Amino acid sequence: FVNDDGQGVVFADVKNFRTPNPEDPSEDIVYASLEGPEAAAYDRGSALLKKGKVFIPFNKYFRLIKSEEDMTIQLTPRSADSKGLAVTEISPEGFWVEELHKGKGNYAFFWEVKAVRKGFENYQVIRKRTEER
């Protein structure tokens, strides 16, 4: 149904996607959707730290749908010599990553950012039961 704000809403006990198994045509791979207490989106990737610092731009599609509030970023260094990583600045266009302890490392790392979707900042988790069930 479409709610009063013009948003399409789907209710289900579980939300799945199904795709053929490329190694066995007699099987499907069925994944369930990750769920949580917010209507959120994510972006992820890998980058290369150069002299201990790098700017990661958000992908355009993520930048267009994310709210500017309530964003989290996770970093995973791909070097055992890492002194650790920190997000030192976040802007509407992306974020800066720096190595801790004024490090000057040159190595790859993975990143993932999650943000509430624009227009869903006031998503209510606990609601009064309705007859629509």
N, C-alpha and C positions, 0 to 999 in steps of 0.2 A: 504494500500500500504506500501511498504518498502522504507524509505527515503535513501538519499545518505550515511548516517551514519550506515545503516543496521538496523535501528529501525522501528518496525511495528507501523503504525499510523492509527488510526480510527477516523473519523469525524462523529459527530451526533449532533442533536439539544439537546438531553438529553440522558444520559446513565443510564440504569436501570438494576436492577436484580429482579428476580421474584422467589418466593418460595411459596409452598402451605401453607395455613393457617392451623396450626395443630389443631385448635379448630373448624374449619368449612371447610370441604372438597369441598364445592361449591365456595370457595373464594381463591384468591391469595393475598399475601402481596407483593407490588411492591415498592421498594425503588429507589430513584434517587441518582446518584453518587454526592458526594460533589465535587465542582469544585473551582479552584482558579488560581492565576497567576503563578503557578509553577508546575512542575512535582515532587510531593513530596510523602513521605511515613510517616507512623506514627507507634509508638509502645506505649503501655499503660499498666498499671497494678496498683497493690497496694503493699504497703510495710509497714514495721513496724519500726518506729523510736525507737532506743534503746539508752538511755542516751543522747538523743538529736542529734543523728547522724546515718547515714546509707549510704552504697554504693549500688547503683542500677546498676546492669550490664545490658547492652543492650541484648536483645534476639539475638541469632546468626543470624537469617534471617534478622533482621533489621541492625545489624552491617555490614553485607555483602553488603547491597544495598544503605546505606546512604552515602551522601557526607560528608566530614569533615567540610564543610562550611555551614553557615546559618542554624543553628539548634535552635529550641526553646523548652523550657521545662516548663510545667505548673504543679503546685502542689496544692492539696486540702487537708488540714488537716481534720481528722475525730474526732477531739476533740475540744470542746468549751474552754478548758483550754490552747490550743495552743498559744504560743507567736508569731506564724508565722513561715514560712519555707523559706529557701533560697537554691538555687543550688549554691554551693560554688566552685565546680570544675567539669569540663567536660573533659573526655579523650576518646580516640577511643573505649574503652571497656565499658564505662558507666559514671555515674555521682554521686557525693556526695551531699547529702541533710543534712542540719543542721538546728536546731531550732534557731530562732533569739534570741538576747539578752543573748547569752551563755546558753540558756535553756537546760535542761536535761530531756525533756519529753520522755515518752514511750507510743506511740500511733500510730495508723494506719493512712495512708494517701493514696490518689490516685495520680498517676502521668501520664502524657502524654507528649511524645516527638514527634516533627515533624521535618523532615529534607528533604532537596532537595535530589533527587535520584542521585547516581553516574552516570555521563555521560549526565546529563540534567542540569548542572549548568548554561548553557547559554540559557535556554529556552526563546524564544521570544514571548511575549504576543501580541504585535501589529505587524502585518505583512501586506505586500502588498497583495491585493486581487488577487487571481488567477482564472483561468477559470475552475478549478476543482470543484468549487461549483456546 
